[in-house]
Amino acid sequence: MKLKNYQEDLVLYVADIVMKDRPDIEADENLLHDVAAYTLNRLPPRYILSERGFTRLAADHWVDSDNEDGLASLVEVLILVNKAIDIVKSRRKIESSTWGAAQSPEEEIPDVRKFWHNLPYLIGRVLDKESRKPVLDACVRVTIDGRLAEPAERGWLNPYCTNAGTKGFYSFLPKPIRSRSKNRIFTLGLRIEHRDYEPVSLERKFDTVGELTTYQYIRSDQILNLSDTYLVPAGS
């Protein structure tokens, strides 16, 4: 096996998936390569010389429970890929008509009296306070202004239960909210419950500026990192 930068395969894989889920672009091989080049230039290279090396590095990202940074690395790649798409798209000056097929009639003719408030992508992790290890099967419930937050797409579950595959991480992309106000302040509520731990409730306010377009995908400039939440065993 020749000397190879493992990051190339990872970035191309993530970029291909993201581009298929972005209704605002017309994906092609040239765009894929431009996006990959932008992303790879901002990631440290990880070289391998054997199939075993490839498997080990893949495990770092996907299944190695001893590496808590695996998912965080994937999130970093995901953020960079979306940022690359936005930048490459702006450089190419892609016509706004590419949105036509994905928009509803209401969105095609914007109502200047109303704005879309695109909410940030949320990510955090649930850990045991004593052992500092991930807590599995913790139920995470997200609310916006006291109401259960609707997902941007059906794949984002709310409530969401942490599991071994995500190593205690949870994430959620809320559906954009329509409002007549240009500037809004929203209250994010987080409720975490587990049968073996004391429940935890968190609250955080964030402000948004309304836009005329919805962005129901993860944007690099709209990430709300909720960091780690530590649960205390029940009865402690």
N, C-alpha and C positions, 0 to 999 in steps of 0.2 A: 504493500500500500504506500502511495506517495505521500509526502508531507502535505498536510491539508489543514486549513483553518476551519475548525469545526463550526464556528459561528456562521459560516456561509450557509450551511444546510439549515441551521436553525432559523436564520433570518428569512431565507427564501420560503421556508415552510410557513412561518407566521405571516409573512407578507402576502402569500397566496391566499390564505384563509381570510385575512382582514380585507383584502381588495374585493373578494367575492361578496363580502357583507357590507360593502360601502356603496349605497345606491347613487352617490354623487359623482362617481367616476366611471369611465369606460376602460376596464382593465385590458392591458395588452402586455406583450413580452418586454417591450422597451420601458414601459412604466414600471413593471416589476423590477427590472434591472436598475433603473434609476433610484427607486425606493430602497432596494437592497444596498446599493453603493452608499447612499446617504447614511443608512443605518449602520453599516459595517464600519464606516469611517469614524463612528462615535462609540464603538464598542471595542474593548480590548480583545486582540486575537487570542484564540485558544487552539494551539496546534496539536495534531495527533499524527502518529506514525503507524498505527495498527487498528484493526477492527476492535480489539479489546479496549483501546483508548477511546474509540468512538462510543462504545457501549457504556464505559464508565462515565464519560461526560454527559451522555444522554440520561443516565441514571441520576446524575447531579441535578438535572432539571426536572425530572419526572417522578422518580420513585425512591430515591435514597432518603430514608427517613432521618439519617444523621446530618443531612445538610439542610438546615432551615432556610438557607438563602436561595434555594432552588426556585421556588415560586416567585420570590421577589425578582430574580433575574429574568424570568419570563415576563413579568409585568413591565420591567424596564425595556425589554425588546418590544413588547406590544406598544408602549408609549412612544418609543422612537419610530416605530413603523408608521403609526398614525400621524406623527408629526412630519415624517418624510413625505407621506402622501399629500398632506396639506401644502407643504412647501413646493413639491414638484408640480402639484396641480396649479398652484398660483403662478409658477414660472411658465407653465405651458399655456396659461390663460384659457383653461377649459371652459367652454361655453356653458352658461348657466342652464341651457336647455336640457342638459343631461339629467336634471332633477325632475323633468316633466313626468316620467313614468312612475316615479316613486311618490309624488305629491298628490294629496287629495285636492279636489276643486277649491276648497277653502284656502289651501296654502298656495295655489297657483296665482291667485289674485290676493296679495296680502292686504289684510285689513289694518290700515295705519293706526286705528284706534286700539289695536291689540298687539301684544308682543308675546313671543315665545321665550320663556325663561328656561334655558337649558341647564339642568342641574348637574352637579359634579358626580363623577364616578367615585364610589366609596370603596375603600379597602381597609381591612384591619385584621387582627389576629386575636384569638382567645387562648389564654394560657392559665395554667394552675399557678397560683401565687406562691406556693411553697416549693414545688419542683421546677417551675418555669418551663414545664413541658406543655405541648399543645393539648387543649381540651377537645375531645371528640364528642359528637352528638350534642353540642351546645346549640340551642335554638336562638337565632339572631333575628330580631324583628325591627324593621326600619319604618319610621313614621316621618311624615312631613307635615308640619303644623298640626300635629295631633292625629292625623289620619294615616292609615296604612299606605305606604308609598307604592304607587303603581310602577311596574317595570317598563323600561323602554321596549323590551321584547319579552316574549314568553319564557325564554330561557333563563331569565334572571328571577330566581325564586325568592319570595318574601312571604313568610319567614324562611330562613335558610339554616340548615343544620351543618355544622362543621364536620369534617370527616378526615380519615387518614390520608386520602388522596390530596387534600388541600393543606394538610399539616397544620390544621387549626385556623387557617385563613378563611375569611369570608369576603365577598365583594358584591356590589349591587350597583346597577345603573338605573336611576329613576327616570320615569317618563317626563318629558318637558311639560311645563305648566303654562297655560295661556292666561294672560292678564292684561288689563288696560293700563296698568302702571309700568312705566319704563324701568323703574328701580324697585326691587322687592327685597325684603329680608325674610328668609325662611328659617324655621326652627326644625332642626334635624333631631329626631328622637331615636335612641337605640335601646332596646330591651334584650338582655341576654339571660337565658334561663337554661338550667341543667338540673336534673333530678338530684345530683350529688353535691350541688354548690348553691350558695346564696345567690339569688338573682341580682343583676346589676342593671341600673338604668342610667343612661347618659343623655345629655342634651347639649346641642351646639348650634349656634346661629351662624348663618352665612348670608351674604348679600349677593345679588345677581343683577346684571343689566340685561334688559329684554332685547331680543333680536327678532328679525323678521323671518328667520329660517330655523327649523329644528335640526339638531344634530344628534341623532339617536345612536351614537357610537362613542367610543372612548376617545376624548380629545386630550392631547398632552398638556394643555393649559387648564384643564378642569379635572384635576385629581385631588380628592380629599382623603388624605391618609389619616385614618383614625388610630393608627399605631396599635399598641398592644393593650388588651384589657385583661386584668388578672382577676380570676375568680377565687373566692375563699370557700373551702369545703364547708358544707352545711354542718351546723352545730359547733363550729370552732369557736 
